[in-house]
Amino acid sequence: MLVLFAPASEVAASSDNPPVETIFLSYDHRDVDRIEPILNGLKSFQWTVYVDRFTLLSGDDWEKKIPRLIENAYGVVVLWSHHSVQSKWVRKEAALGLAKPSKARRLFPVLLDRGIKPPAKLRLPHAVDLSDWNRDPNDQVFRNLVLGIENTWTLDRGMALRKNIKALKTIRFVQHSPAAAEV
């Protein structure tokens, strides 16, 4: 059985230092039947996917927890549909994803319906059009989404690696001499 969400215990355990392969999925609840193939496709790449309806616990203050989940996720996959372009919450989640601090983008837009135009302020990143997608995670259209996410991760990892190499070059290694210790 494929797990479709990040269990609350996993979210709690990973909130301070989430794995790079963590995605927040933003969508309008009227499209809930349409997110399962996308969710399964993302999960097939062994990524943790935060989905509000599965990640939030009863009694959680969702207005505080969702921004925290977005902050702790690597990026936001926002599903634009006729419904979601009208949703203030989806727009807010997308704006939080777009504002994530990084030289690389962290918002990965997906078009679910033909002719959809995301809000003007949120059109900056290229959107993958899944309106005619056949629900196969190996389909090239879906792979474009996956490759966009993976390319951003690779870029970020490369920048982190370059920083670590630069830091290592500045460290002076002192050789321990047993004779010096005896004095």
C-alpha positions as MATLAB code, in Angstrom:
seq = 'MLVLFAPASEVAASSDNPPVETIFLSYDHRDVDRIEPILNGLKSFQWTVYVDRFTLLSGDDWEKKIPRLIENAYGVVVLWSHHSVQSKWVRKEAALGLAKPSKARRLFPVLLDRGIKPPAKLRLPHAVDLSDWNRDPNDQVFRNLVLGIENTWTLDRGMALRKNIKALKTIRFVQHSPAAAEV';
ca = [
       0.000    0.000    0.000;
       1.409    3.402   -0.982;
       1.325    5.995    1.791;
      -0.174    9.153    0.358;
       1.000   11.663    2.930;
       3.539   12.575    5.526;
       2.234   11.266    8.867;
       1.998   13.868   11.610;
       4.741   12.081   13.583;
       7.107   12.383   10.595;
       6.265   16.068   10.217;
       6.921   16.703   13.900;
      10.200   14.806   13.794;
      11.405   16.562   10.665;
      10.155   20.099   11.241;
      13.530   21.441   12.429;
      15.583   19.866    9.652;
      13.341   18.421    6.916;
      14.798   16.266    4.181;
      15.467   18.089    0.925;
      12.928   15.813   -0.752;
       9.950   17.383    1.072;
       7.211   19.097   -0.923;
       4.095   20.966    0.191;
       1.146   20.372   -2.140;
      -1.186   23.374   -2.456;
      -4.624   22.871   -4.011;
      -8.265   23.820   -3.639;
     -10.313   21.267   -1.711;
     -12.872   21.139   -4.519;
     -10.088   19.479   -6.566;
      -9.339   16.788   -3.980;
     -10.180   13.945   -6.387;
      -7.685   15.328   -8.893;
      -4.682   15.506   -6.547;
      -4.311   11.766   -5.885;
      -2.509   10.915   -9.167;
      -0.137   13.867   -8.691;
       0.428   12.944   -5.062;
       1.109    9.315   -6.007;
       3.424   10.449   -8.811;
       5.478   12.619   -6.447;
       5.550    9.856   -3.829;
       6.799    7.381   -6.463;
      10.081    9.350   -6.412;
      10.391    8.697   -2.657;
       9.548   12.289   -1.760;
       7.683   13.292    1.374;
       4.614   15.295    0.420;
       2.825   17.493    2.951;
      -0.891   17.613    2.176;
      -3.018   19.579    4.616;
      -5.864   17.090    4.864;
      -3.471   14.273    5.804;
      -0.787   16.186    7.703;
      -2.900   18.364   10.000;
      -4.159   16.812   13.227;
      -7.501   17.409   14.851;
      -7.223   20.582   16.901;
      -4.228   21.986   14.977;
      -4.295   25.716   14.304;
      -4.089   25.320   10.533;
      -3.602   29.056    9.929;
      -0.299   28.788   11.831;
       0.710   25.246   10.925;
       0.359   25.480    7.131;
       2.827   28.391    6.831;
       5.211   26.439    9.094;
       4.869   23.341    6.883;
       5.595   25.488    3.815;
       8.584   27.059    5.538;
       9.936   23.614    6.466;
       9.276   22.074    3.058;
      11.802   22.364    0.281;
       9.227   23.774   -2.101;
       5.567   24.202   -2.944;
       3.829   22.449   -5.820;
       0.763   24.591   -6.429;
      -2.070   23.069   -8.459;
      -3.830   25.810  -10.430;
      -7.401   25.020  -11.480;
     -10.601   26.964  -12.093;
     -11.206   26.602   -8.347;
      -7.745   27.311   -6.955;
      -7.186   30.576   -8.860;
     -10.160   31.903   -6.854;
      -8.915   30.585   -3.496;
      -7.247   33.135   -1.224;
      -5.575   30.266    0.682;
      -3.991   28.727   -2.425;
      -2.768   32.168   -3.485;
      -1.329   32.715    0.002;
       0.419   29.304   -0.021;
       1.824   29.991   -3.494;
       3.089   33.408   -2.375;
       4.812   31.775    0.622;
       6.459   29.271   -1.728;
       7.591   32.018   -4.081;
       9.019   34.027   -1.177;
      11.149   31.168    0.187;
      14.685   32.507    0.630;
      16.939   31.031   -2.009;
      18.625   31.920   -5.249;
      16.744   28.979   -6.768;
      12.989   29.026   -7.162;
      10.874   27.137   -4.678;
       7.459   27.399   -6.318;
       6.550   24.704   -8.831;
       3.242   25.617  -10.525;
       1.041   23.037  -12.242;
      -1.949   23.805  -14.482;
      -4.818   21.359  -13.988;
      -7.305   23.043  -16.334;
      -6.880   24.355  -19.855;
      -6.656   28.113  -20.203;
      -5.986   28.757  -16.513;
      -3.925   31.817  -15.697;
      -2.525   31.979  -12.173;
      -2.736   35.351  -10.424;
      -0.381   37.851  -12.082;
       2.019   38.127   -9.125;
       2.402   34.344   -9.070;
       3.052   33.712  -12.779;
       6.810   34.166  -12.577;
       7.884   30.496  -12.568;
       6.975   28.421  -15.624;
       3.961   26.184  -15.032;
       3.767   22.564  -16.153;
       0.481   21.885  -17.974;
      -1.067   18.643  -16.696;
      -4.554   19.365  -18.087;
      -4.196   16.456  -20.566;
      -1.865   14.304  -18.459;
      -2.485   10.544  -18.640;
      -1.728   10.038  -14.894;
       1.465    8.101  -15.630;
       4.375    9.382  -13.479;
       6.765    8.343  -16.274;
       4.940   10.482  -18.847;
       7.163   13.285  -20.173;
       4.748   16.016  -19.100;
       4.843   14.839  -15.470;
       8.596   14.261  -15.739;
       8.952   17.972  -16.606;
       7.582   18.785  -13.142;
       9.845   16.220  -11.492;
      12.919   17.386  -13.419;
      12.217   21.014  -12.519;
      12.160   20.098   -8.829;
      15.228   17.856   -9.100;
      17.201   20.501  -11.040;
      16.508   23.043   -8.309;
      17.604   20.574   -5.626;
      20.787   19.864   -7.571;
      21.495   23.583   -7.908;
      20.960   24.134   -4.174;
      23.104   21.116   -3.266;
      25.846   22.400   -5.568;
      25.770   25.821   -3.918;
      25.917   24.183   -0.474;
      28.786   21.956   -1.591;
      30.727   24.957   -2.925;
      30.205   26.758    0.419;
      31.448   23.693    2.324;
      34.515   23.351    0.108;
      35.290   27.045    0.530;
      34.925   26.715    4.324;
      37.188   23.667    4.375;
      39.886   25.578    2.496;
      39.965   28.201    5.249;
      40.405   25.698    8.095;
      43.964   25.256    9.289;
      44.779   21.764   10.326;
      47.261   21.492   13.183;
      49.292   18.333   13.269;
      49.502   16.800   16.698;
      53.058   15.954   17.683;
      53.461   13.333   20.415;
      56.850   14.846   21.327;
      55.298   18.283   21.870;
      52.653   16.770   24.135;
      55.331   15.276   26.440;
      56.980   18.649   27.152;
];
